[in-house]
Amino acid sequence: MKLNLNIEPLSNWLKPQHQPLVIAGPCSAETEEQLLATADLLAKTGKISVLRAGIWKPRTRPGEFEGIGSIGLKWLQRAKEQTGLPITVEVATGKHVEEALAAGVDILWVGARSTVNPFTVQEIADALKGVDVPVMVKNPVNPDLSLWIGALERINNAGITKLAAISRGFSSYEKSAFRNEPMWELTIQLKTLCPQLPVICDPSHICGNRELIPYISQKALDLEMQGLMVESHIDPSVAWTDAKQQLTPSSLSELIDHLTIRQPDPVNPKVIDKLAELRKQIDKIDDLVIQKLAERMSIVDKIGEYKRDNGITILQLNRWDEIIQKRASFGKALKLDEDFTTKMLELIHAESIRRQTEIMNAKAPVAEK
Ligand SMILES: C=C(O[C@@H]1C=C(C(=O)O)C=C[C@H]1O)C(=O)O
C-alpha cells in the first residue's frame, strides 16, 4: 500500500504550550457555564494547547443527546476569547464545516463514525476546498487501515496540508478492558506508510473509563505519537455524555505531570553506541530466524509433495495441535508470552498450508513420450 500525502509539519500550525501536546475539553458542550468553567480551569493548568468540545454528536440511537448544536459555537468563541486557547470541534457534514469556519474554529476533526463513510468524508472534503484550516482525522470505527488512509487522502486532495491523524481505538466483538481496542499495529502501519504525518492519540475513547487513561497515554507517547486528545469535564459525574471516561481538569493536570517524555532519537554517543551493539546482536539472530524459517518451509514443501503422491490431506489437525501445545509451553518456559508464540505459529502454519496447496494443485509435468 502506498500513501503520498502533501502535508506540513505540525509545528507550522500548532505550538504546544507544554510537553506533551494536549488537546482537552468536554466530550460535549452542554451549557455555556459548563464549557466556560471547564475551559477556564483547563487553561489555568498551563498544560493544554487546544480546547475541544463536541457540539454535533453522532449517537447510536435516536432520542439520545445529539449535541447542543450551532449555539455551542458561540460558547466556544467565548471560551477562546476568555482563555486564548485555539478551539477544535468535530464536523460531520459540509454544513458543519461552513458553520465552524464562520465561527472561527481553529482546527476541525473528522470523527470515527464519519471516517467509515467515504461519501461523508468527500462531502467534508468538498466543503474544505480553498480553505486553509488544519484537519485531524480519527481512525474509522472498524479496523480498516485503507478507510483511514482514504479519508486522509480525500481531505488532502481538497488542498488541506495541515493534516493529522487521531488514533482512538477500534470496535471489536471480543470482550476487553477497553471500550475500543487500541490495535496499535494499525497506527504503527500508518506511521510507517507516512512518517511525516502527525498522529495524536485519544486515550479517552480507547479506554472508556478514567482508570486506564494514564497507562494508554504513556503508551501512546512511547509509540511516538505527537500528542493526546483527552476528554475533560468540570464535573464528570454529571456529564451528559461519556461520564465514565472524562477527567476533571485537575486530574488531567496530574496525569500530565506523571507522563514521562522520552526522546525519539538518542543523542548521547554512549547510548547510540550501546544501542548499535545490541542491534547488531538482533540483526544476527533475525538472520538466523529467517534462515531457519526458510529451511522449515523447504521441509514443508517435501511433506507437501509426499502427501500429494500418497493422497493425504494438507491439514493434519492432530499434528498441528501437538505442535501448538508443545511449542507454546516450551516458549512459556523460555519466558515468551504464550499468546505471542501461538500467533507466530499460526502465521507459520498458514504459510505451510499455502505452500502445500500450491504444490497439491500444481499441474503435473507432462510425461515425456
Ligand atoms: C507440514 C505439515 O503440514 C501441515 C503443516 C504443519 C506445519 O507447518 O508444521 C503441520 C501440520 C499440517 O497441518 C505436516 O503435515 O506435517
The ligand as an SDF file (V2000), in Angstrom:
LIG
                    3D

 16 16  0  0  0  0  0  0  0  0999 V2000
    3.8590  -29.8310    7.4500 C   0  0  0  0  0  0  0  0  0  0  0  0
    2.6850  -30.4580    7.5210 C   0  0  0  0  0  0  0  0  0  0  0  0
    1.5020  -29.9280    7.0200 O   0  0  0  0  0  0  0  0  0  0  0  0
    0.6930  -29.0020    7.7750 C   0  0  0  0  0  0  0  0  0  0  0  0
    1.5910  -28.0030    8.3470 C   0  0  0  0  0  0  0  0  0  0  0  0
    2.1580  -28.1910    9.5650 C   0  0  0  0  0  0  0  0  0  0  0  0
    3.3480  -27.3620    9.9960 C   0  0  0  0  0  0  0  0  0  0  0  0
    3.5970  -26.3130    9.3980 O   0  0  0  0  0  0  0  0  0  0  0  0
    4.0630  -27.7920   10.9030 O   0  0  0  0  0  0  0  0  0  0  0  0
    1.6220  -29.1660   10.4160 C   0  0  0  0  0  0  0  0  0  0  0  0
    0.5630  -29.9200   10.0720 C   0  0  0  0  0  0  0  0  0  0  0  0
   -0.1540  -29.7390    8.7990 C   0  0  0  0  0  0  0  0  0  0  0  0
   -1.3780  -29.1000    9.0620 O   0  0  0  0  0  0  0  0  0  0  0  0
    2.5650  -31.7770    8.1480 C   0  0  0  0  0  0  0  0  0  0  0  0
    1.5950  -32.4830    7.8700 O   0  0  0  0  0  0  0  0  0  0  0  0
    3.4750  -32.1500    8.9360 O   0  0  0  0  0  0  0  0  0  0  0  0
  1  2  2  0
  2  3  1  0
  2 14  1  0
  3  4  1  0
  4  5  1  0
  4 12  1  0
  5  6  2  0
  6  7  1  0
  6 10  1  0
  7  8  2  0
  7  9  1  0
 10 11  2  0
 11 12  1  0
 12 13  1  0
 14 15  2  0
 14 16  1  0
M  END
$$$$
